[in-house]
Amino acid sequence: MENKTLILKPIKFHKIDPNKIKTLDDVIQILKRVTLHVNDEGLKGIEHLILKDDE
């Protein structure tokens, strides 16, 4: 039996122009739509924002 690899790619990437971000609401809307993952170093200062596994 042959080994077959299926590679899934996003249909299209969208880059946000930072020059078009004018308000705090713009920032909030972006953050609601983007999944972020941070390492331990990036976690410093935002621990209270992290989603717990049991939530």
PDB file as gemmi writes it, atoms N, CA and C in Angstrom:
CRYST1    1.000    1.000    1.000  90.00  90.00  90.00 P 1                      
ATOM      1  N   MET A   1       0.845  -1.171   0.000  1.00  0.00           N  
ATOM      2  CA  MET A   1       0.000   0.000   0.000  1.00  0.00           C  
ATOM      3  C   MET A   1       0.896   1.241   0.000  1.00  0.00           C  
ATOM      4  N   GLU A   2       0.545   2.217  -0.803  1.00  0.00           N  
ATOM      5  CA  GLU A   2       1.334   3.439  -0.911  1.00  0.00           C  
ATOM      6  C   GLU A   2       1.085   4.370   0.265  1.00  0.00           C  
ATOM      7  N   ASN A   3       2.128   5.044   0.683  1.00  0.00           N  
ATOM      8  CA  ASN A   3       1.971   6.092   1.692  1.00  0.00           C  
ATOM      9  C   ASN A   3       1.584   7.377   0.982  1.00  0.00           C  
ATOM     10  N   LYS A   4       0.435   7.909   1.332  1.00  0.00           N  
ATOM     11  CA  LYS A   4      -0.034   9.141   0.715  1.00  0.00           C  
ATOM     12  C   LYS A   4      -0.091  10.225   1.776  1.00  0.00           C  
ATOM     13  N   THR A   5       0.342  11.401   1.409  1.00  0.00           N  
ATOM     14  CA  THR A   5       0.325  12.538   2.317  1.00  0.00           C  
ATOM     15  C   THR A   5      -0.652  13.568   1.791  1.00  0.00           C  
ATOM     16  N   LEU A   6      -1.526  14.016   2.661  1.00  0.00           N  
ATOM     17  CA  LEU A   6      -2.488  15.051   2.308  1.00  0.00           C  
ATOM     18  C   LEU A   6      -2.062  16.332   3.012  1.00  0.00           C  
ATOM     19  N   ILE A   7      -1.802  17.361   2.244  1.00  0.00           N  
ATOM     20  CA  ILE A   7      -1.392  18.644   2.811  1.00  0.00           C  
ATOM     21  C   ILE A   7      -2.539  19.625   2.644  1.00  0.00           C  
ATOM     22  N   LEU A   8      -3.024  20.139   3.778  1.00  0.00           N  
ATOM     23  CA  LEU A   8      -4.113  21.109   3.752  1.00  0.00           C  
ATOM     24  C   LEU A   8      -3.541  22.502   3.967  1.00  0.00           C  
ATOM     25  N   LYS A   9      -3.923  23.413   3.119  1.00  0.00           N  
ATOM     26  CA  LYS A   9      -3.445  24.786   3.227  1.00  0.00           C  
ATOM     27  C   LYS A   9      -4.643  25.726   3.280  1.00  0.00           C  
ATOM     28  N   PRO A  10      -4.488  26.845   3.967  1.00  0.00           N  
ATOM     29  CA  PRO A  10      -5.569  27.832   3.959  1.00  0.00           C  
ATOM     30  C   PRO A  10      -5.822  28.309   2.530  1.00  0.00           C  
ATOM     31  N   ILE A  11      -7.053  28.640   2.255  1.00  0.00           N  
ATOM     32  CA  ILE A  11      -7.403  29.104   0.916  1.00  0.00           C  
ATOM     33  C   ILE A  11      -6.701  30.422   0.604  1.00  0.00           C  
ATOM     34  N   LYS A  12      -6.731  31.338   1.558  1.00  0.00           N  
ATOM     35  CA  LYS A  12      -6.125  32.641   1.325  1.00  0.00           C  
ATOM     36  C   LYS A  12      -5.680  33.245   2.652  1.00  0.00           C  
ATOM     37  N   PHE A  13      -4.501  33.833   2.661  1.00  0.00           N  
ATOM     38  CA  PHE A  13      -4.022  34.552   3.833  1.00  0.00           C  
ATOM     39  C   PHE A  13      -4.450  36.007   3.719  1.00  0.00           C  
ATOM     40  N   HIS A  14      -4.763  36.605   4.841  1.00  0.00           N  
ATOM     41  CA  HIS A  14      -5.123  38.016   4.874  1.00  0.00           C  
ATOM     42  C   HIS A  14      -4.174  38.725   5.821  1.00  0.00           C  
ATOM     43  N   LYS A  15      -3.487  39.721   5.329  1.00  0.00           N  
ATOM     44  CA  LYS A  15      -2.568  40.492   6.165  1.00  0.00           C  
ATOM     45  C   LYS A  15      -3.254  41.792   6.567  1.00  0.00           C  
ATOM     46  N   ILE A  16      -3.179  42.097   7.854  1.00  0.00           N  
ATOM     47  CA  ILE A  16      -3.782  43.315   8.371  1.00  0.00           C  
ATOM     48  C   ILE A  16      -2.771  44.449   8.239  1.00  0.00           C  
ATOM     49  N   ASP A  17      -3.211  45.552   7.675  1.00  0.00           N  
ATOM     50  CA  ASP A  17      -2.363  46.733   7.527  1.00  0.00           C  
ATOM     51  C   ASP A  17      -2.347  47.489   8.851  1.00  0.00           C  
ATOM     52  N   PRO A  18      -1.218  47.519   9.555  1.00  0.00           N  
ATOM     53  CA  PRO A  18      -1.178  48.189  10.859  1.00  0.00           C  
ATOM     54  C   PRO A  18      -1.483  49.680  10.774  1.00  0.00           C  
ATOM     55  N   ASN A  19      -1.275  50.277   9.623  1.00  0.00           N  
ATOM     56  CA  ASN A  19      -1.566  51.703   9.456  1.00  0.00           C  
ATOM     57  C   ASN A  19      -3.062  51.996   9.434  1.00  0.00           C  
ATOM     58  N   LYS A  20      -3.869  50.969   9.210  1.00  0.00           N  
ATOM     59  CA  LYS A  20      -5.321  51.155   9.167  1.00  0.00           C  
ATOM     60  C   LYS A  20      -5.984  50.936  10.520  1.00  0.00           C  
ATOM     61  N   ILE A  21      -5.228  50.478  11.508  1.00  0.00           N  
ATOM     62  CA  ILE A  21      -5.768  50.286  12.856  1.00  0.00           C  
ATOM     63  C   ILE A  21      -5.775  51.642  13.544  1.00  0.00           C  
ATOM     64  N   LYS A  22      -6.967  52.178  13.782  1.00  0.00           N  
ATOM     65  CA  LYS A  22      -7.086  53.531  14.325  1.00  0.00           C  
ATOM     66  C   LYS A  22      -7.676  53.580  15.726  1.00  0.00           C  
ATOM     67  N   THR A  23      -8.501  52.605  16.084  1.00  0.00           N  
ATOM     68  CA  THR A  23      -9.198  52.684  17.365  1.00  0.00           C  
ATOM     69  C   THR A  23      -8.954  51.428  18.190  1.00  0.00           C  
ATOM     70  N   LEU A  24      -9.261  51.531  19.459  1.00  0.00           N  
ATOM     71  CA  LEU A  24      -9.174  50.376  20.345  1.00  0.00           C  
ATOM     72  C   LEU A  24     -10.156  49.298  19.902  1.00  0.00           C  
ATOM     73  N   ASP A  25     -11.298  49.697  19.375  1.00  0.00           N  
ATOM     74  CA  ASP A  25     -12.273  48.723  18.880  1.00  0.00           C  
ATOM     75  C   ASP A  25     -11.692  47.910  17.720  1.00  0.00           C  
ATOM     76  N   ASP A  26     -10.901  48.538  16.860  1.00  0.00           N  
ATOM     77  CA  ASP A  26     -10.232  47.805  15.779  1.00  0.00           C  
ATOM     78  C   ASP A  26      -9.347  46.704  16.354  1.00  0.00           C  
ATOM     79  N   VAL A  27      -8.583  47.035  17.377  1.00  0.00           N  
ATOM     80  CA  VAL A  27      -7.679  46.069  18.012  1.00  0.00           C  
ATOM     81  C   VAL A  27      -8.471  44.931  18.640  1.00  0.00           C  
ATOM     82  N   ILE A  28      -9.546  45.265  19.333  1.00  0.00           N  
ATOM     83  CA  ILE A  28     -10.377  44.248  19.982  1.00  0.00           C  
ATOM     84  C   ILE A  28     -10.982  43.309  18.951  1.00  0.00           C  
ATOM     85  N   GLN A  29     -11.477  43.839  17.845  1.00  0.00           N  
ATOM     86  CA  GLN A  29     -12.070  43.003  16.802  1.00  0.00           C  
ATOM     87  C   GLN A  29     -11.037  42.063  16.183  1.00  0.00           C  
ATOM     88  N   ILE A  30      -9.827  42.535  15.996  1.00  0.00           N  
ATOM     89  CA  ILE A  30      -8.759  41.684  15.454  1.00  0.00           C  
ATOM     90  C   ILE A  30      -8.439  40.560  16.429  1.00  0.00           C  
ATOM     91  N   LEU A  31      -8.260  40.899  17.704  1.00  0.00           N  
ATOM     92  CA  LEU A  31      -7.895  39.893  18.703  1.00  0.00           C  
ATOM     93  C   LEU A  31      -8.985  38.848  18.901  1.00  0.00           C  
ATOM     94  N   LYS A  32     -10.243  39.211  18.707  1.00  0.00           N  
ATOM     95  CA  LYS A  32     -11.340  38.247  18.832  1.00  0.00           C  
ATOM     96  C   LYS A  32     -11.301  37.210  17.721  1.00  0.00           C  
ATOM     97  N   ARG A  33     -10.729  37.559  16.592  1.00  0.00           N  
ATOM     98  CA  ARG A  33     -10.746  36.675  15.428  1.00  0.00           C  
ATOM     99  C   ARG A  33      -9.457  35.881  15.220  1.00  0.00           C  
ATOM    100  N   VAL A  34      -8.428  36.177  15.991  1.00  0.00           N  
ATOM    101  CA  VAL A  34      -7.126  35.547  15.801  1.00  0.00           C  
ATOM    102  C   VAL A  34      -6.815  34.641  16.986  1.00  0.00           C  
ATOM    103  N   THR A  35      -6.374  33.431  16.705  1.00  0.00           N  
ATOM    104  CA  THR A  35      -5.945  32.515  17.757  1.00  0.00           C  
ATOM    105  C   THR A  35      -4.471  32.769  18.038  1.00  0.00           C  
ATOM    106  N   LEU A  36      -4.163  33.034  19.297  1.00  0.00           N  
ATOM    107  CA  LEU A  36      -2.785  33.319  19.683  1.00  0.00           C  
ATOM    108  C   LEU A  36      -2.272  32.243  20.623  1.00  0.00           C  
ATOM    109  N   HIS A  37      -1.034  31.855  20.424  1.00  0.00           N  
ATOM    110  CA  HIS A  37      -0.353  30.919  21.314  1.00  0.00           C  
ATOM    111  C   HIS A  37       0.936  31.590  21.749  1.00  0.00           C  
ATOM    112  N   VAL A  38       1.207  31.583  23.051  1.00  0.00           N  
ATOM    113  CA  VAL A  38       2.428  32.213  23.560  1.00  0.00           C  
ATOM    114  C   VAL A  38       3.230  31.211  24.379  1.00  0.00           C  
ATOM    115  N   ASN A  39       4.544  31.403  24.382  1.00  0.00           N  
ATOM    116  CA  ASN A  39       5.399  30.562  25.218  1.00  0.00           C  
ATOM    117  C   ASN A  39       5.476  31.179  26.607  1.00  0.00           C  
ATOM    118  N   ASP A  40       6.250  30.565  27.492  1.00  0.00           N  
ATOM    119  CA  ASP A  40       6.342  31.043  28.874  1.00  0.00           C  
ATOM    120  C   ASP A  40       6.877  32.469  28.956  1.00  0.00           C  
ATOM    121  N   GLU A  41       7.808  32.810  28.091  1.00  0.00           N  
ATOM    122  CA  GLU A  41       8.368  34.163  28.108  1.00  0.00           C  
ATOM    123  C   GLU A  41       7.314  35.195  27.695  1.00  0.00           C  
ATOM    124  N   GLY A  42       6.525  34.866  26.695  1.00  0.00           N  
ATOM    125  CA  GLY A  42       5.481  35.775  26.233  1.00  0.00           C  
ATOM    126  C   GLY A  42       4.303  35.861  27.180  1.00  0.00           C  
ATOM    127  N   LEU A  43       4.214  34.938  28.107  1.00  0.00           N  
ATOM    128  CA  LEU A  43       3.099  34.869  29.049  1.00  0.00           C  
ATOM    129  C   LEU A  43       3.215  35.874  30.185  1.00  0.00           C  
ATOM    130  N   LYS A  44       4.422  36.346  30.433  1.00  0.00           N  
ATOM    131  CA  LYS A  44       4.656  37.253  31.561  1.00  0.00           C  
ATOM    132  C   LYS A  44       3.818  38.520  31.411  1.00  0.00           C  
ATOM    133  N   GLY A  45       3.010  38.793  32.420  1.00  0.00           N  
ATOM    134  CA  GLY A  45       2.191  39.995  32.440  1.00  0.00           C  
ATOM    135  C   GLY A  45       0.779  39.811  31.919  1.00  0.00           C  
ATOM    136  N   ILE A  46       0.516  38.673  31.254  1.00  0.00           N  
ATOM    137  CA  ILE A  46      -0.842  38.451  30.736  1.00  0.00           C  
ATOM    138  C   ILE A  46      -1.442  37.146  31.263  1.00  0.00           C  
ATOM    139  N   GLU A  47      -0.924  36.667  32.387  1.00  0.00           N  
ATOM    140  CA  GLU A  47      -1.386  35.398  32.948  1.00  0.00           C  
ATOM    141  C   GLU A  47      -2.887  35.406  33.211  1.00  0.00           C  
ATOM    142  N   HIS A  48      -3.427  36.549  33.606  1.00  0.00           N  
ATOM    143  CA  HIS A  48      -4.851  36.647  33.937  1.00  0.00           C  
ATOM    144  C   HIS A  48      -5.743  36.523  32.696  1.00  0.00           C  
ATOM    145  N   LEU A  49      -5.177  36.600  31.510  1.00  0.00           N  
ATOM    146  CA  LEU A  49      -5.959  36.507  30.273  1.00  0.00           C  
ATOM    147  C   LEU A  49      -5.995  35.101  29.689  1.00  0.00           C  
ATOM    148  N   ILE A  50      -5.227  34.184  30.265  1.00  0.00           N  
ATOM    149  CA  ILE A  50      -5.076  32.850  29.695  1.00  0.00           C  
ATOM    150  C   ILE A  50      -6.287  31.981  30.007  1.00  0.00           C  
ATOM    151  N   LEU A  51      -6.792  31.307  28.974  1.00  0.00           N  
ATOM    152  CA  LEU A  51      -7.917  30.389  29.109  1.00  0.00           C  
ATOM    153  C   LEU A  51      -7.425  29.108  29.764  1.00  0.00           C  
ATOM    154  N   LYS A  52      -8.058  28.714  30.846  1.00  0.00           N  
ATOM    155  CA  LYS A  52      -7.696  27.483  31.550  1.00  0.00           C  
ATOM    156  C   LYS A  52      -8.346  26.297  30.839  1.00  0.00           C  
ATOM    157  N   ASP A  53      -7.752  25.114  30.989  1.00  0.00           N  
ATOM    158  CA  ASP A  53      -8.283  23.915  30.346  1.00  0.00           C  
ATOM    159  C   ASP A  53      -9.683  23.570  30.826  1.00  0.00           C  
ATOM    160  N   ASP A  54     -10.022  23.912  32.074  1.00  0.00           N  
ATOM    161  CA  ASP A  54     -11.326  23.546  32.627  1.00  0.00           C  
ATOM    162  C   ASP A  54     -12.397  24.609  32.375  1.00  0.00           C  
ATOM    163  N   GLU A  55     -12.075  25.660  31.645  1.00  0.00           N  
ATOM    164  CA  GLU A  55     -13.061  26.712  31.358  1.00  0.00           C  
ATOM    165  C   GLU A  55     -13.785  26.431  30.062  1.00  0.00           C  
TER     166      GLU A  55                                                      
END                                                                             
